[in-house]
Amino acid sequence: MEKIRNIAILAHVDHGKTTLIDKLLEESDSDHVHKSIFQTNKTRKMDTNVLEQEKGITIISKQTAILWHNYTINIIDTPGHADLSSEVERILSMVDAFLLVVDAVEGPMPQTTFVTKKALEYKLQPIIIINKIDRNTHRSKWVLEQIFDLFITLDITEQQLDFPIIYTSAMKGMSGYDLHNIKNNMNALYETIIKYTPVPKVNIYGPLQMQISQIIRDKYLGNICIGLIKRGIIKVNEFVSVVREQKQKKVIKVLSIIQNIGLKQYYFNHMSAGNIIGISGIGLENINIFDTICDKNYHESLPLLTIDAPKINMYFHINNSPLAGTEGKHITYIKLFKRIYQECLYNIALNIKTTAQNNIINISSRGILQLLILLENIRREGYELLVSKPQIIEHIKNGNIVEPFELLIIDIPQNIKGKLIAFISIKGAIINNITLKKSDNRVIIESIISSRALMGFRTEFLNITSGTGIMNSLFSHYDKKKHNFSNKRNHGVLISCCAGYAIAFALSRLQSRGILFVKPGDKIYEGQIVGIHSKINDLIVNCTNNKKLTNMRAAGKDNKIPLIPNKKISMEFAIDFINDDELIEITPQSIRLRKKILKTYKNII
């Protein structure tokens, strides 16, 4: 136990924490069988999920043990996006210290503040890593001052304030205690982790006690429950109890004990307190996160950890469009409900509720990204469904309706500052600070804005900044509902008046009306949104209209119809774009937009 260190790695998005773990793994003393992986160009080796590899972000917290000089360092990689912060919250009870990775150019960002606050509340010891010092524009001294200011605002204790600082370049595998003495290895970081991370506060001699912090579904082993052994020893083939709030739920049999070491899984006959492990067995079907695994004769559950409440909800409908069932395998309510219910068991940030209508499910979460990940996963599994525009969850406090507000930080070129300030002012934002970055002629605008105002904000923001702006937001507080602005878009839509296949001739005549979502040959139906109207009103159009046949034209006149490429609809764009009277149709092959009521549009206006 004296040779074990349990530590989490926290950072804002893209500050380099996953790349840092890559280098720690590469220089570890772990089994050389998997070292060949590091000879390839593959990066982000801990991001094994398909979506993680595609998006380039960490979505799920992952743990592995790194062996170094006879020490076992259990390190947990966490997501850097605010919407996925529940992944951070649920693992903090397993560790005794945290690595706070901060970009040497950007400094602490909104998500840095959130995860640091949570970690300090758990009385964890911080270790500061200023990363990306190889960049020519790094400003490490300024970043360190910002970190000190952040810690002071978070009421850090004197013991926590005595933190070490390591300078690194994760990409180049360099680290050091001083900017002027950087070595081409990660020894400085390893030594700091060993020295400053406390030994796990556990009891090896008492009866078994282990709290489940994560559940992973394995197609061969079933549920694998991951957690820190707080007390005692767990053995293969022994019977243990599952307890929640001092009440026994069931007795299970442990069939395997698993620990990730490096990039491989190893199986053990027993494990003692202080280790972070996974167990599989008989009876683990209906286990919940934060349940406690106990000795079968000693039922003492650990306190349930609190997770911040969801802020938004969305309605999932059974697909009832004219094309329902033509592209997906799973289209029934029962299958959809079971799949989402299963996801909610493993993901504590999601809540599921039934509604008065038997074909609609209410899903709530911390943020849009969490819902986007869920939708993309079930879409790839062959499900078809309709989803509504997300809505903010409001509460009643002292007789007043309150809604969530967020800290919005925008980084934009200086020449569009006035245009953007006018835009966020219309949304009811209160500007707190404007900072000029002379080095690159950009400004940073900090403001408080309601979460409701941020619905659909990103698309407009990208349009105003022409893709040159950077925005980050973080939950701030609940306050009275103040502004009755409209979140409706500035443009109407083009709505199909009939079903059929899109015809090139018809689309060529509609191009002047706006931006099209469909291309020749696409299946369409009445009530489907086929484009963005250039004016504010909706326009009903016919995409299936073909050119009339006649013998009065010259030969060769109609050989080519010029068409502008259609706009591809992504999930992110669709959720930002739709109004309250519209739905998104999601299938394994397509993403379509439609009106809730299809049959209203029977005549061309």
C-alpha positions as CSV (number, residue, x, y, z in Angstrom):
1,M,0.0,0.0,0.0
2,E,2.9,2.4,0.7
3,K,3.9,2.0,-3.0
4,I,0.5,2.9,-4.4
5,R,-0.5,6.4,-5.6
6,N,-4.0,7.3,-6.8
7,I,-4.2,10.4,-8.9
8,A,-6.6,12.1,-11.4
9,I,-5.6,14.4,-14.3
10,L,-7.8,17.4,-14.9
11,A,-7.7,20.1,-17.5
12,H,-9.7,22.3,-19.9
13,V,-10.4,20.9,-23.4
14,D,-7.3,20.5,-25.5
15,H,-4.7,21.5,-22.9
16,G,-2.9,18.2,-23.4
17,K,-3.8,15.8,-20.6
18,T,-4.4,12.7,-22.7
19,T,-1.1,13.3,-24.6
20,L,0.6,13.7,-21.3
21,I,-0.6,10.2,-20.2
22,D,0.7,8.8,-23.5
23,K,4.2,10.0,-22.6
24,L,3.9,8.7,-19.0
25,L,2.9,5.3,-20.4
26,E,5.7,5.3,-22.9
27,E,8.3,5.9,-20.2
28,S,6.8,3.5,-17.7
29,D,8.2,0.2,-16.5
30,S,5.0,-1.6,-17.6
31,D,5.1,-4.9,-19.5
32,H,7.1,-4.4,-22.7
33,V,4.6,-6.6,-24.6
34,H,2.6,-3.5,-25.5
35,K,5.5,-1.2,-26.1
36,S,5.3,-1.8,-29.9
37,I,2.1,0.4,-29.9
38,F,4.3,3.4,-29.2
39,Q,6.4,2.8,-32.3
40,T,3.3,3.8,-34.4
41,N,2.1,7.3,-35.0
42,K,-1.1,6.7,-33.0
43,T,-1.7,9.3,-30.3
44,R,-4.3,9.6,-27.5
45,K,-3.9,5.9,-26.7
46,M,-6.3,6.1,-23.7
47,D,-9.1,7.3,-26.0
48,T,-10.4,3.9,-27.1
49,N,-14.0,4.9,-27.8
50,V,-14.8,5.4,-31.5
51,L,-16.4,8.8,-30.9
52,E,-13.4,9.9,-28.9
53,Q,-11.1,9.1,-31.7
54,E,-13.3,10.8,-34.3
55,K,-13.9,14.0,-32.2
56,G,-10.5,14.2,-30.6
57,I,-11.8,14.7,-27.1
58,T,-12.1,12.5,-24.0
59,I,-15.7,11.5,-23.3
60,I,-15.4,8.8,-20.7
61,S,-13.1,8.8,-17.6
62,K,-10.6,6.0,-17.9
63,Q,-8.2,4.5,-15.4
64,T,-4.9,2.6,-15.8
65,A,-2.0,1.7,-13.5
66,I,1.5,2.9,-14.5
67,L,4.4,1.0,-13.0
68,W,7.5,3.2,-12.3
69,H,10.5,2.3,-10.1
70,N,8.5,-0.2,-8.0
71,Y,5.6,2.2,-7.5
72,T,2.1,1.7,-8.9
73,I,0.5,4.9,-10.0
74,N,-3.2,4.6,-10.7
75,I,-4.0,7.5,-13.0
76,I,-7.5,8.5,-14.2
77,D,-7.9,10.5,-17.4
78,T,-11.0,12.7,-17.3
79,P,-13.0,14.7,-20.0
80,G,-12.2,18.4,-20.4
81,H,-15.6,19.6,-21.5
82,A,-18.0,21.2,-19.0
83,D,-21.0,19.2,-20.2
84,L,-19.1,16.0,-19.3
85,S,-18.1,17.2,-15.8
86,S,-20.1,14.4,-14.1
87,E,-17.3,12.1,-15.4
88,V,-14.9,14.1,-13.2
89,E,-17.2,14.4,-10.2
90,R,-17.7,10.7,-9.8
91,I,-14.0,9.7,-9.8
92,L,-12.7,12.3,-7.3
93,S,-13.5,10.0,-4.3
94,M,-11.1,7.4,-5.7
95,V,-8.0,9.6,-5.7
96,D,-5.8,11.5,-3.2
97,A,-4.3,14.2,-5.5
98,F,-4.8,15.7,-8.9
99,L,-2.6,16.9,-11.8
100,L,-4.0,20.2,-13.0
101,V,-2.8,20.6,-16.6
102,V,-2.8,24.2,-17.9
103,D,-1.9,25.5,-21.3
104,A,1.2,27.7,-21.2
105,V,-0.4,30.1,-23.6
106,E,-4.2,30.1,-22.8
107,G,-3.9,29.8,-19.0
108,P,-6.8,28.6,-16.8
109,M,-10.1,28.4,-18.7
110,P,-13.7,28.0,-17.5
111,Q,-13.6,24.2,-17.2
112,T,-10.3,24.5,-15.3
113,T,-12.2,26.6,-12.7
114,F,-15.0,24.0,-12.4
115,V,-12.9,20.9,-12.0
116,T,-10.4,22.6,-9.7
117,K,-13.2,23.7,-7.4
118,K,-14.6,20.2,-7.2
119,A,-11.2,18.7,-6.5
120,L,-10.4,21.2,-3.8
121,E,-13.7,20.5,-2.1
122,Y,-12.6,16.8,-1.8
123,K,-9.4,18.1,0.0
124,L,-7.2,16.7,-2.8
125,Q,-3.6,17.8,-3.1
126,P,-2.9,19.8,-6.4
127,I,0.1,19.3,-8.6
128,I,0.3,22.0,-11.3
129,I,1.6,21.2,-14.8
130,I,2.2,24.1,-17.1
131,N,2.1,22.3,-20.5
132,K,3.0,23.2,-24.1
133,I,6.1,25.2,-23.0
134,D,7.6,24.4,-26.4
135,R,5.4,27.0,-28.1
136,N,7.1,30.2,-29.0
137,T,4.2,32.3,-27.6
138,H,4.1,30.6,-24.1
139,R,3.7,32.9,-21.1
140,S,4.3,30.6,-18.2
141,K,4.9,33.4,-15.6
142,W,1.5,35.0,-16.4
143,V,-0.2,31.6,-16.4
144,L,1.2,30.8,-13.0
145,E,-0.1,34.1,-11.7
146,Q,-3.5,33.3,-13.1
147,I,-3.4,29.9,-11.3
148,F,-2.6,31.5,-8.0
149,D,-5.5,34.0,-8.5
150,L,-7.8,31.1,-9.3
151,F,-6.8,29.2,-6.2
152,I,-7.3,32.2,-3.9
153,T,-10.8,32.7,-5.2
154,L,-11.6,29.0,-4.5
155,D,-10.6,29.3,-0.8
156,I,-7.7,26.9,-1.0
157,T,-6.3,25.6,2.3
158,E,-2.7,26.4,3.4
159,Q,-1.7,22.8,2.9
160,Q,-3.2,22.7,-0.7
161,L,-1.5,26.0,-1.5
162,D,1.9,24.4,-1.0
163,F,1.7,22.8,-4.5
164,P,4.6,21.8,-6.8
165,I,4.9,23.2,-10.3
166,I,6.2,21.1,-13.3
167,Y,6.8,22.5,-16.7
168,T,6.2,20.1,-19.6
169,S,5.8,19.6,-23.3
170,A,3.7,16.5,-23.6
171,M,4.1,16.4,-27.3
172,K,7.9,16.3,-27.2
173,G,8.1,14.3,-23.9
174,M,10.0,17.0,-21.9
175,S,9.6,18.0,-18.3
176,G,11.4,19.9,-15.6
177,Y,11.2,21.8,-12.3
178,D,12.4,25.0,-13.9
179,L,11.9,26.6,-17.3
180,H,15.6,26.8,-17.8
181,N,16.3,23.2,-16.9
182,I,14.0,21.0,-19.0
183,K,15.0,17.3,-19.6
184,N,14.0,15.1,-22.5
185,N,12.0,12.7,-20.2
186,M,9.1,12.7,-17.8
187,N,11.2,11.9,-14.6
188,A,10.4,15.2,-13.0
189,L,6.7,14.6,-13.2
190,Y,7.0,11.0,-12.0
191,E,9.1,12.0,-9.0
192,T,6.7,14.8,-8.1
193,I,3.7,12.4,-8.2
194,I,5.5,10.0,-5.9
195,K,6.6,12.7,-3.5
196,Y,3.4,14.9,-3.3
197,T,0.6,12.3,-3.7
198,P,-0.5,11.0,-0.3
199,V,-0.6,7.3,0.4
200,P,-4.3,6.0,0.0
201,K,-6.3,6.5,3.2
202,V,-7.6,3.0,3.4
203,N,-7.7,0.1,5.9
204,I,-6.3,-3.3,4.6
205,Y,-7.4,-5.3,7.7
206,G,-11.2,-4.5,8.1
207,P,-14.1,-6.1,6.3
208,L,-14.5,-5.5,2.6
209,Q,-15.8,-2.1,1.4
210,M,-15.6,-0.7,-2.1
211,Q,-17.8,2.0,-3.7
212,I,-18.7,1.6,-7.4
213,S,-17.7,4.7,-9.4
214,Q,-18.1,3.5,-12.9
215,I,-19.9,0.7,-14.7
216,I,-18.6,-0.6,-18.1
217,R,-20.6,-3.0,-20.2
218,D,-18.6,-5.9,-21.7
219,K,-20.2,-8.3,-24.2
220,Y,-18.4,-11.3,-22.7
221,L,-18.2,-10.5,-18.9
222,G,-21.4,-8.4,-18.6
223,N,-21.2,-5.5,-16.2
224,I,-17.7,-4.6,-14.9
225,C,-17.9,-2.4,-11.8
226,I,-14.9,-0.2,-11.2
227,G,-14.0,1.4,-7.9
228,L,-11.4,1.9,-5.1
229,I,-11.1,-0.8,-2.4
230,K,-11.5,1.3,0.7
231,R,-11.2,-1.5,3.2
232,G,-10.2,-5.2,3.3
233,I,-9.5,-7.7,0.5
234,I,-11.6,-9.0,-2.3
235,K,-11.2,-12.5,-3.7
236,V,-12.3,-14.4,-6.8
237,N,-15.3,-16.8,-6.2
238,E,-16.3,-15.2,-2.9
239,F,-19.8,-14.0,-2.2
240,V,-20.2,-10.3,-1.3
241,S,-23.1,-8.0,-0.7
242,V,-24.3,-4.9,-2.6
243,V,-25.4,-2.2,-0.2
244,R,-27.0,1.2,-0.8
245,E,-27.9,3.6,2.1
246,Q,-27.3,0.8,4.7
247,K,-29.8,-1.5,3.0
248,Q,-28.7,-4.7,1.3
249,K,-29.8,-5.0,-2.3
250,K,-28.5,-8.4,-3.3
251,V,-25.6,-10.9,-2.9
252,I,-23.3,-11.4,-5.8
253,K,-20.5,-13.8,-6.6
254,V,-17.2,-12.4,-7.8
255,L,-15.9,-14.2,-10.9
256,S,-13.0,-12.0,-12.0
257,I,-10.9,-9.2,-10.6
258,I,-9.5,-6.9,-13.3
259,Q,-6.8,-4.2,-13.3
260,N,-5.7,-2.1,-16.2
261,I,-1.9,-1.9,-16.3
262,G,-0.5,0.2,-19.1
263,L,-2.7,-0.6,-22.1
264,K,-3.6,-4.2,-21.2
265,Q,-6.0,-5.9,-18.8
266,Y,-4.7,-8.3,-16.2
267,Y,-6.7,-10.7,-14.0
268,F,-5.9,-11.4,-10.4
269,N,-7.1,-13.9,-7.7
270,H,-7.3,-11.2,-5.0
271,M,-6.8,-7.5,-4.5
272,S,-6.3,-5.4,-1.3
273,A,-7.3,-1.9,-0.1
274,G,-5.8,1.0,-2.0
275,N,-6.1,-0.5,-5.5
276,I,-8.5,0.7,-8.2
277,I,-10.0,-2.4,-9.8
278,G,-12.9,-3.7,-11.8
279,I,-14.9,-6.8,-10.9
280,S,-17.4,-8.9,-12.8
281,G,-19.6,-11.7,-11.6
282,I,-23.0,-13.2,-11.1
283,G,-25.8,-10.8,-10.0
284,L,-24.3,-7.5,-11.3
285,E,-27.2,-6.8,-13.7
286,N,-29.0,-4.1,-11.8
287,I,-26.1,-2.4,-10.0
288,N,-26.0,1.4,-9.7
289,I,-23.1,3.8,-9.6
290,F,-22.3,4.7,-5.9
291,D,-23.5,1.3,-4.6
292,T,-21.1,-0.2,-2.1
293,I,-19.6,-3.7,-2.4
294,C,-19.3,-5.1,1.2
295,D,-18.5,-8.2,3.1
296,K,-21.6,-10.4,3.0
297,N,-21.8,-10.3,6.8
298,Y,-20.9,-6.6,7.3
299,H,-23.3,-4.2,5.6
300,E,-21.9,-0.7,5.8
301,S,-22.4,1.5,2.7
302,L,-20.3,4.5,1.9
303,P,-22.1,7.9,1.6
304,L,-23.7,8.6,-1.8
305,L,-21.8,11.3,-3.7
306,T,-23.8,14.2,-5.0
307,I,-23.7,15.2,-8.7
308,D,-24.9,18.6,-10.0
309,A,-28.5,18.5,-11.2
310,P,-29.3,18.5,-15.0
311,K,-29.9,21.8,-16.7
312,I,-31.6,20.9,-19.9
313,N,-34.1,18.4,-21.2
314,M,-35.1,17.0,-24.5
315,Y,-38.0,14.9,-25.8
316,F,-37.3,11.7,-27.7
317,H,-40.2,10.6,-30.0
318,I,-40.8,7.4,-31.8
319,N,-40.2,8.0,-35.5
320,N,-43.6,8.5,-37.2
321,S,-42.4,10.1,-40.4
322,P,-43.4,8.6,-43.8
323,L,-39.9,7.1,-44.1
324,A,-40.0,5.5,-40.6
325,G,-38.5,2.0,-40.6
326,T,-36.8,2.3,-44.0
327,E,-33.2,3.0,-42.7
328,G,-33.0,1.6,-39.1
329,K,-33.4,-1.7,-37.3
330,H,-34.9,-0.5,-34.0
331,I,-38.0,1.7,-34.2
332,T,-40.3,0.7,-31.3
333,Y,-40.8,2.5,-28.1
334,I,-39.9,-0.5,-25.9
335,K,-36.5,-0.9,-27.6
336,L,-35.7,2.8,-27.4
337,F,-36.7,3.1,-23.8
338,K,-34.7,0.1,-22.7
339,R,-31.6,1.4,-24.5
340,I,-31.8,4.8,-22.9
341,Y,-32.6,3.4,-19.5
342,Q,-29.5,1.2,-19.7
343,E,-27.5,4.3,-20.6
344,C,-28.8,6.2,-17.6
345,L,-27.7,3.3,-15.3
346,Y,-24.1,3.8,-16.5
347,N,-24.1,7.6,-17.0
348,I,-25.2,9.4,-13.8
349,A,-25.5,12.7,-15.6
350,L,-28.6,11.5,-17.6
351,N,-32.1,11.2,-16.2
352,I,-35.0,9.5,-17.9
353,K,-38.7,10.1,-17.4
354,T,-41.8,8.7,-19.0
355,T,-44.5,11.2,-20.2
356,A,-48.3,11.2,-20.5
357,Q,-47.9,10.3,-24.2
358,N,-46.8,6.7,-24.6
359,N,-44.5,7.3,-27.5
360,I,-42.4,10.1,-26.0
361,I,-39.5,9.9,-23.5
362,N,-38.1,12.9,-21.5
363,I,-34.3,12.9,-21.2
364,S,-32.4,15.5,-19.0
365,S,-28.7,16.1,-18.8
366,R,-26.0,18.6,-17.8
367,G,-25.5,19.9,-21.3
368,I,-26.0,19.6,-25.1
369,L,-22.8,17.6,-25.7
370,Q,-24.0,14.8,-23.4
371,L,-27.2,14.4,-25.4
372,L,-25.3,14.6,-28.7
373,I,-23.0,11.8,-27.7
374,L,-26.0,9.6,-26.7
375,L,-27.9,10.4,-29.9
376,E,-24.8,9.6,-32.0
377,N,-24.2,6.3,-30.2
378,I,-27.8,5.0,-30.5
379,R,-27.9,6.2,-34.1
380,R,-24.9,4.0,-35.0
381,E,-26.6,1.1,-33.2
382,G,-29.4,1.2,-35.7
383,Y,-32.1,3.2,-33.9
384,E,-34.5,5.6,-35.5
385,L,-36.1,8.4,-33.5
386,L,-37.3,12.0,-33.5
387,V,-35.9,14.6,-31.1
388,S,-37.2,18.0,-30.1
389,K,-35.4,21.3,-29.4
390,P,-33.7,21.2,-26.0
391,Q,-35.4,23.2,-23.2
392,I,-33.9,24.8,-20.1
393,I,-35.1,23.2,-16.8
394,E,-36.5,26.0,-14.6
395,H,-37.1,25.9,-10.9
396,I,-39.3,27.7,-8.4
397,K,-37.4,29.5,-5.6
398,N,-39.1,31.7,-3.0
399,G,-42.1,32.0,-5.3
400,N,-40.0,33.1,-8.3
401,I,-39.1,31.2,-11.5
402,V,-35.3,30.8,-11.6
403,E,-33.2,29.6,-14.5
404,P,-29.5,28.7,-14.9
405,F,-27.0,31.4,-15.9
406,E,-23.5,30.8,-17.3
407,L,-20.2,32.5,-17.5
408,L,-19.5,33.1,-21.2
409,I,-16.0,33.8,-22.3
410,I,-15.5,34.8,-26.0
411,D,-12.2,35.2,-27.8
412,I,-12.6,37.1,-31.1
413,P,-10.7,39.4,-33.5
414,Q,-10.9,43.0,-32.4
415,N,-12.5,44.3,-35.6
416,I,-15.8,42.4,-34.9
417,K,-16.0,43.4,-31.2
418,G,-18.8,45.9,-31.7
419,K,-21.0,43.5,-33.8
420,L,-20.6,40.7,-31.2
421,I,-21.3,42.9,-28.2
422,A,-24.5,44.1,-29.8
423,F,-25.5,40.5,-30.5
424,I,-24.9,39.2,-26.9
425,S,-26.6,42.4,-25.5
426,I,-29.8,41.5,-27.4
427,K,-29.6,38.1,-25.7
428,G,-29.5,39.8,-22.3
429,A,-25.9,39.2,-21.5
430,I,-24.2,41.3,-18.7
431,I,-20.6,42.1,-19.7
432,N,-18.2,41.9,-16.8
433,N,-14.8,42.4,-18.5
434,I,-13.2,43.1,-21.9
435,T,-9.5,42.4,-22.3
436,L,-7.3,43.3,-25.3
437,K,-4.7,40.7,-26.3
438,K,-2.1,43.0,-28.1
439,S,0.0,40.0,-29.2
440,D,-2.6,38.9,-31.8
441,N,-5.0,41.8,-31.9
442,R,-7.9,39.9,-30.3
443,V,-10.2,40.6,-27.4
444,I,-11.6,38.4,-24.7
445,I,-15.2,39.3,-23.5
446,E,-16.4,37.8,-20.2
447,S,-20.2,38.0,-19.5
448,I,-23.0,36.4,-17.6
449,I,-25.8,35.1,-19.8
450,S,-28.8,32.8,-19.3
451,S,-28.5,29.2,-20.5
452,R,-31.7,29.8,-22.4
453,A,-30.0,32.5,-24.4
454,L,-27.2,30.1,-25.4
455,M,-29.7,27.8,-27.1
456,G,-28.8,28.1,-30.8
457,F,-26.1,30.7,-29.9
458,R,-23.1,28.7,-31.4
459,T,-24.4,28.8,-35.0
460,E,-25.0,32.5,-34.9
461,F,-21.7,33.0,-33.2
462,L,-19.9,31.1,-36.0
463,N,-21.7,33.2,-38.6
464,I,-20.8,36.5,-37.0
465,T,-17.1,35.6,-36.5
466,S,-16.8,33.7,-39.8
467,G,-15.3,30.8,-37.8
468,T,-12.6,32.9,-36.2
469,G,-14.1,33.1,-32.7
470,I,-13.7,30.8,-29.7
471,M,-16.4,30.5,-27.1
472,N,-16.5,28.7,-23.7
473,S,-19.2,28.7,-21.1
474,L,-19.6,27.3,-17.6
475,F,-22.5,27.2,-15.2
476,S,-22.5,30.1,-12.8
477,H,-25.7,30.2,-10.8
478,Y,-29.5,30.2,-10.8
479,D,-31.3,33.6,-10.9
480,K,-34.7,35.1,-11.7
481,K,-35.9,34.8,-15.3
482,K,-35.3,38.3,-16.5
483,H,-35.4,38.6,-20.3
484,N,-38.2,37.6,-22.6
485,F,-36.2,37.5,-25.8
486,S,-37.0,35.1,-28.6
487,N,-34.7,32.3,-29.5
488,K,-36.2,31.9,-32.9
489,R,-33.8,32.0,-35.8
490,N,-33.5,35.0,-38.2
491,H,-34.5,33.0,-41.3
492,G,-37.5,31.0,-42.3
493,V,-37.3,27.5,-43.8
494,L,-38.3,25.9,-47.1
495,I,-40.9,23.2,-46.5
496,S,-41.7,20.4,-48.9
497,C,-45.4,20.3,-50.0
498,C,-45.3,16.6,-51.2
499,A,-43.5,13.3,-51.1
500,G,-41.2,11.9,-53.7
501,Y,-37.6,12.2,-54.9
502,A,-35.8,15.5,-55.2
503,I,-35.4,16.5,-58.8
504,A,-32.5,18.6,-60.1
505,F,-34.7,20.8,-62.2
506,A,-36.9,21.7,-59.2
507,L,-33.9,22.3,-57.0
508,S,-32.2,24.6,-59.5
509,R,-35.3,26.9,-59.4
510,L,-35.2,26.9,-55.6
511,Q,-31.6,27.9,-55.2
512,S,-32.4,31.6,-55.4
513,R,-34.8,31.2,-52.5
514,G,-32.2,30.1,-50.0
515,I,-29.8,27.3,-49.0
516,L,-30.9,23.7,-49.7
517,F,-30.4,20.7,-47.5
518,V,-31.3,18.1,-50.1
519,K,-29.7,17.0,-53.4
520,P,-31.1,15.3,-56.5
521,G,-32.4,11.8,-55.7
522,D,-33.0,12.3,-52.0
523,K,-36.2,10.9,-50.6
524,I,-38.4,13.7,-49.2
525,Y,-41.9,13.9,-47.7
526,E,-44.6,16.5,-47.0
527,G,-43.7,18.7,-44.1
528,Q,-39.9,18.0,-44.4
529,I,-37.6,21.0,-44.1
530,V,-35.6,21.0,-47.3
531,G,-33.7,24.3,-46.9
532,I,-33.2,27.7,-45.3
533,H,-35.3,30.5,-46.7
534,S,-33.5,33.8,-47.4
535,K,-36.4,35.7,-45.8
536,I,-37.8,35.6,-42.3
537,N,-41.0,33.7,-43.3
538,D,-41.4,30.0,-44.0
539,L,-42.0,29.0,-47.7
540,I,-43.7,25.9,-49.0
541,V,-42.0,24.5,-52.1
542,N,-42.1,21.6,-54.5
543,C,-38.8,19.7,-54.9
544,T,-40.3,16.9,-57.0
545,N,-41.4,19.1,-60.0
546,N,-39.8,17.9,-63.3
547,K,-39.4,19.9,-66.5
548,K,-42.4,19.5,-68.9
549,L,-41.6,17.5,-72.0
550,T,-41.9,19.4,-75.3
551,N,-40.4,19.3,-78.8
552,M,-40.0,23.0,-79.1
553,R,-36.4,23.2,-77.7
554,A,-33.1,23.1,-79.5
555,A,-31.2,19.9,-79.2
556,G,-28.6,19.9,-76.4
557,K,-30.1,22.8,-74.5
558,D,-31.0,20.8,-71.3
559,N,-27.8,18.7,-70.9
560,K,-26.6,20.4,-67.7
561,I,-28.4,21.8,-64.7
562,P,-26.1,24.0,-62.6
563,L,-26.5,23.2,-58.8
564,I,-24.8,24.7,-55.8
565,P,-23.8,21.8,-53.4
566,N,-26.3,21.3,-50.7
567,K,-25.6,22.0,-47.0
568,K,-24.9,18.9,-45.0
569,I,-26.9,18.6,-41.8
570,S,-24.9,17.6,-38.7
571,M,-26.4,16.8,-35.3
572,E,-24.8,19.9,-33.7
573,F,-26.2,22.2,-36.4
574,A,-29.7,20.6,-36.3
575,I,-30.1,21.0,-32.5
576,D,-29.0,24.7,-32.7
577,F,-31.2,25.4,-35.8
578,I,-34.7,24.0,-35.1
579,N,-37.6,26.0,-33.6
580,D,-40.0,24.7,-31.0
581,D,-42.5,23.6,-33.7
582,E,-39.9,21.4,-35.4
583,L,-38.2,18.0,-34.9
584,I,-35.0,16.3,-36.0
585,E,-35.4,12.9,-37.6
586,I,-32.4,10.7,-36.8
587,T,-31.7,7.4,-38.5
588,P,-28.4,5.4,-39.1
589,Q,-28.2,6.9,-42.6
590,S,-29.7,10.3,-42.4
591,I,-30.4,13.4,-40.4
592,R,-33.5,15.3,-41.5
593,L,-35.5,18.3,-40.2
594,R,-39.3,18.4,-40.3
595,K,-42.3,20.2,-38.8
596,K,-44.1,18.6,-35.9
597,I,-47.4,18.7,-37.8
598,L,-46.8,17.4,-41.3
599,K,-50.2,17.6,-42.9
600,T,-50.7,21.3,-42.4
601,Y,-48.9,22.2,-45.6
602,K,-51.0,21.0,-48.5
603,N,-51.1,24.1,-50.7
604,I,-48.2,26.0,-52.2
605,I,-48.3,29.7,-51.1
